[in-house]
Amino acid sequence: MLSNEEIFSSDIPFETKAAALFRNQASQNRLYRRFLTNLGISPNSDLNLHRYPLLPIRAFRERRVTTSEKPPKLLFKSSGTQSMKRSVHEIFDLELARKAAVQGFEQFYPGTPVVWAYTPGYLEYRESSLVWMLQQLIDRDPQNLSRFIPLGQPLDKGQMASAADSNRQLILFGAAFGLLDLIELEKVKLPTGSVVIETGGMKTRRREIGRDELHSRLADGFGIPREDIHSEYGMCELLSQAYSTEGGWFRTTATMRVTIHDGDDPLKICRPGQEGRIGVVDLANRDSCSFVLTGDRGVADENGRFQVLGRWSPEDMRGCNFLIDRD
């Protein structure tokens, strides 16, 4: 099994680490092993980075996806009502999860910026991976200027002045609908150089809006340039994130790679520019499954960047989904 140091080491090629995780998870993850058996793929197969079978993400709703039989130290659960079947990601190594979140963030936002988080609807979910990640970023602040913003209140101008006086960049995280609610309370002008990072949730309480319209409204409401509205792509089933800092194209962190897969045959990789389902190899998912086929629709370019185009419709979820149900 790869150590934390090996997972984050820049001296070991990503492909080498992925191959080691595949062999371990194909052996130790009971569900993934059965999934491979149903596909007729040996755990000892010599596969390249784009050919690893990806476990459909709904497996996290229906089975334990883990290489360990020990009790987890933390549970991440997807949002939803108590009556809904929610995805569960069992976390056994808190330092691994923290390092994936913090180092991934630092890859795009170096230094120690002031981090504000406005997360209505998420704070009530104690198992929210987003809230947990934001707490790790907030806890790094040596001046205690980072914080969760009180819900239903405009941004505090005194706190904004303190952030500006610190000569540190201010980064405001929030779900799309929450950020829109925030600027409806009061339009403000964030300190020069500030960045707003929306974390998805494009469907507001009133209607669904596109990312271009959302970013334009946020730029106007927070008084910052359109190019300073960024996006984060993450989910409870993954410990790594991707960030979009330019033109809607996401780039992955050092522990993550994304491929786009054909909707009819998830083992087939789409060409650059061709739409399909987003697949992820996440090295930080060492103790669960690093090879995940998401429920999102996307497109990639020749440089490994990708765009998120919405949810993959349930009627299009064909291919190897059924294989996790077979014994």
C-alpha positions in Angstrom: 0.0 0.0 0.0 1.3 3.5 -0.8 2.3 5.7 2.1 1.1 9.3 2.4 4.6 10.4 1.5 4.6 8.3 -1.7 1.1 9.5 -2.8 2.2 13.2 -2.6 5.8 12.6 -3.8 6.6 14.5 -7.0 9.5 12.1 -7.6 7.1 9.1 -8.4 5.2 9.3 -11.7 1.4 9.5 -11.4 1.1 6.4 -13.5 3.4 4.4 -11.2 1.3 5.4 -8.2 -2.0 4.6 -10.0 -0.7 1.1 -10.9 0.2 0.4 -7.3 -3.2 1.5 -6.1 -5.0 -0.5 -8.7 -3.2 -3.7 -7.6 -3.9 -3.0 -4.0 -7.6 -2.1 -4.4 -8.2 -4.9 -6.8 -7.1 -7.2 -4.1 -8.3 -5.5 -0.9 -11.5 -3.7 -2.0 -14.1 -6.5 -2.0 -16.6 -4.5 -4.2 -14.0 -3.3 -6.7 -12.6 -6.9 -7.0 -16.0 -8.2 -7.8 -16.6 -5.4 -10.2 -13.4 -6.4 -12.1 -14.3 -10.1 -12.0 -17.6 -9.3 -13.7 -15.8 -7.3 -16.3 -13.4 -10.2 -16.9 -10.4 -8.2 -15.9 -7.6 -9.6 -13.8 -6.2 -7.6 -10.9 -2.8 -8.4 -12.3 -3.6 -6.8 -15.7 -1.0 -4.4 -17.1 -3.2 -1.4 -17.8 -2.2 2.2 -18.7 -3.7 5.2 -16.9 -6.6 5.6 -19.3 -7.7 1.9 -19.2 -8.4 1.3 -15.5 -12.0 0.2 -15.1 -13.9 3.0 -13.2 -16.4 2.0 -10.5 -19.8 3.8 -11.1 -20.2 6.4 -8.4 -23.5 5.1 -7.3 -21.6 2.2 -5.6 -20.9 4.6 -2.8 -24.7 4.8 -2.2 -25.3 1.1 -2.2 -22.2 -0.7 -0.8 -19.2 -0.2 1.4 -16.4 1.0 -0.9 -13.3 0.4 1.2 -10.1 -1.6 1.5 -10.4 -1.8 5.3 -12.6 -3.7 7.7 -11.8 -1.3 10.5 -14.2 1.4 11.7 -13.7 4.7 9.9 -12.5 7.8 11.7 -14.8 10.0 9.7 -17.8 9.7 7.3 -18.4 12.0 4.4 -22.0 11.8 3.1 -23.6 13.5 0.0 -26.3 16.1 0.6 -29.9 15.1 0.7 -32.8 14.4 3.0 -32.6 11.8 5.7 -35.0 9.6 3.7 -32.8 9.7 0.6 -30.1 7.1 -0.1 -26.9 9.1 0.3 -23.4 8.3 -0.8 -21.0 7.4 2.0 -17.2 7.8 1.9 -15.4 6.2 4.8 -12.3 8.0 5.8 -9.5 6.1 7.7 -6.6 8.6 7.5 -7.5 12.2 8.4 -4.0 13.5 7.6 -4.3 12.0 4.0 -7.7 13.7 3.5 -6.4 17.0 4.9 -3.2 17.0 2.9 -5.2 16.3 -0.4 -7.5 19.3 0.3 -4.8 21.7 1.5 -2.0 20.9 -1.0 -4.5 20.8 -3.9 -5.8 24.3 -2.9 -2.2 25.6 -2.5 -1.4 24.4 -6.0 -3.8 27.0 -7.4 -3.8 29.6 -4.5 -0.2 29.7 -3.0 0.6 31.4 0.3 -2.0 31.7 3.0 -5.0 33.7 1.8 -7.9 34.7 4.0 -10.6 32.2 3.4 -14.3 33.0 3.9 -17.0 30.4 3.4 -20.7 30.9 2.9 -22.4 27.5 2.8 -26.1 27.7 3.4 -27.6 24.2 3.3 -24.3 22.6 3.8 -23.6 23.5 7.4 -26.6 21.5 8.6 -25.0 18.4 7.1 -22.4 17.4 9.7 -20.9 14.9 7.3 -20.4 17.4 4.4 -17.0 16.9 2.8 -17.1 20.5 1.5 -17.6 22.0 5.0 -14.8 19.8 6.3 -12.4 20.9 3.5 -13.2 24.5 4.1 -12.6 24.1 7.8 -9.1 22.7 7.1 -8.4 25.8 5.0 -9.8 28.2 7.6 -7.7 26.5 10.4 -4.5 27.4 8.6 -4.9 31.1 9.1 -2.2 32.5 11.4 -4.2 35.7 12.0 -7.6 34.1 12.5 -9.2 36.3 9.8 -10.6 33.3 8.0 -14.1 32.1 8.9 -17.5 30.8 8.0 -19.8 33.8 7.2 -23.0 34.0 9.2 -26.0 33.0 7.1 -28.6 35.5 6.1 -26.4 38.5 6.9 -24.5 40.8 4.5 -20.7 40.7 4.5 -19.2 42.7 7.4 -17.4 45.7 6.0 -15.2 45.9 9.1 -14.0 42.3 8.5 -13.4 43.2 4.8 -11.3 46.1 5.8 -9.3 43.9 8.2 -8.7 41.4 5.3 -7.6 44.2 3.0 -5.2 45.6 5.7 -3.6 42.2 6.2 -2.1 42.4 2.6 -3.3 38.9 2.0 -5.7 37.8 -0.8 -9.3 37.3 0.2 -11.0 34.1 -1.2 -14.7 33.7 -0.8 -16.0 30.2 -1.2 -19.7 29.4 -1.6 -22.4 27.3 -3.4 -23.8 29.2 -6.3 -27.3 29.8 -4.9 -25.8 30.9 -1.6 -23.5 33.5 -3.2 -26.5 34.8 -5.2 -28.5 35.1 -2.0 -25.5 37.0 -0.4 -25.4 39.7 -3.1 -29.2 40.0 -3.0 -28.8 41.0 0.7 -26.3 43.7 -0.3 -23.9 44.3 -3.2 -20.4 44.9 -1.9 -17.0 45.6 -3.4 -14.5 43.0 -2.2 -10.9 44.1 -1.6 -8.7 44.4 -4.7 -7.3 41.1 -5.8 -10.1 39.1 -4.1 -11.3 35.8 -5.7 -14.8 34.2 -5.5 -14.9 30.4 -5.9 -18.3 28.9 -6.5 -18.6 25.2 -5.7 -21.5 24.3 -8.0 -25.2 24.1 -7.0 -26.4 25.9 -10.1 -30.1 25.3 -9.3 -31.3 28.1 -7.1 -34.5 28.2 -5.2 -36.1 30.0 -8.1 -34.5 28.5 -11.3 -31.5 26.9 -12.8 -28.9 29.3 -14.4 -25.9 28.7 -16.6 -22.3 29.2 -15.4 -21.7 32.2 -17.6 -24.7 34.1 -16.3 -23.8 33.1 -12.7 -20.3 34.4 -13.0 -21.4 37.6 -14.5 -23.9 38.2 -11.7 -21.3 37.4 -9.1 -18.7 39.7 -10.6 -21.2 42.5 -10.6 -22.5 41.8 -7.1 -19.0 41.5 -5.5 -17.5 44.4 -7.5 -14.6 42.3 -9.0 -13.5 41.4 -12.5 -15.3 38.5 -14.3 -12.0 36.6 -14.5 -11.7 36.6 -10.7 -14.8 34.4 -10.4 -13.5 30.8 -10.2 -15.0 27.3 -9.7 -14.2 24.2 -7.7 -15.1 20.7 -8.7 -15.3 18.1 -5.9 -17.7 15.6 -4.2 -17.9 13.5 -1.1 -16.7 10.4 -3.0 -13.4 12.1 -3.9 -10.7 13.5 -1.7 -9.0 15.5 -4.4 -10.5 18.6 -6.2 -10.2 20.4 -9.5 -10.2 24.2 -9.9 -11.3 26.4 -12.8 -9.4 29.7 -12.9 -9.8 30.6 -16.5 -12.6 30.4 -19.1 -14.6 27.5 -17.4 -11.8 24.9 -17.9 -10.9 22.9 -14.9 -7.4 21.7 -14.1 -6.7 18.9 -11.7 -4.6 18.9 -8.6 -1.4 16.7 -8.4 -3.3 13.7 -7.0 -6.1 13.7 -9.6 -6.5 12.9 -13.3 -9.8 13.2 -15.4 -10.8 11.4 -18.5 -14.1 11.5 -20.5 -15.9 8.2 -21.2 -18.4 7.1 -23.8 -21.9 6.9 -22.4 -22.6 3.5 -24.1 -19.2 2.0 -23.4 -17.6 3.4 -20.2 -14.4 1.5 -21.0 -14.0 3.6 -24.1 -12.2 7.0 -23.8 -13.8 9.9 -25.7 -11.7 12.0 -28.1 -10.9 15.6 -27.1 -13.9 17.7 -27.7 -16.3 14.8 -27.5 -18.9 14.8 -24.7 -19.2 11.9 -22.3 -19.2 11.0 -18.6 -16.4 12.3 -16.4 -14.1 9.7 -15.0 -11.6 10.3 -12.2 -8.4 8.7 -10.9 -7.9 10.0 -7.4 -4.7 8.9 -5.7 -5.9 10.3 -2.4 -8.8 7.7 -2.4 -6.2 5.1 -1.3 -8.5 3.5 1.3 -11.7 3.5 -0.8 -11.5 3.4 -4.6 -9.2 5.6 -6.7 -11.0 4.8 -10.0 -14.5 6.4 -10.2 -17.0 7.0 -13.0 -19.0 10.1 -11.9 -22.5 11.0 -12.8 -21.4 14.2 -14.5 -21.3 15.1 -18.2 -18.2 16.7 -19.5 -15.7 17.3 -22.2 -11.8 17.5 -22.2 -9.2 19.2 -24.4 -5.9 18.0 -25.6 -4.1 19.4 -22.5 -6.1 17.4 -19.9 -8.3 20.3 -18.9 -12.1 19.6 -18.7 -15.4 21.3 -18.5 -18.5 20.2 -16.5 -21.6 20.3 -18.7 -24.2 19.1 -16.1 -25.5 15.9 -14.8 -25.5 12.7 -17.0 -29.2 11.9 -17.4 -30.3 8.6 -15.6 -31.6 7.1 -18.8 -28.2 7.4 -20.3 -26.5 5.6 -17.5 -25.9 2.4 -19.4 -22.6 0.4 -19.9 -21.1 -1.2 -16.8 -23.3 0.2 -14.1 -25.2 -3.1 -13.6 -22.0 -5.0 -13.0 -21.7 -3.9 -9.3 -25.0 -5.7 -8.6 -23.8 -9.0 -9.8 -22.3 -11.7 -7.5 
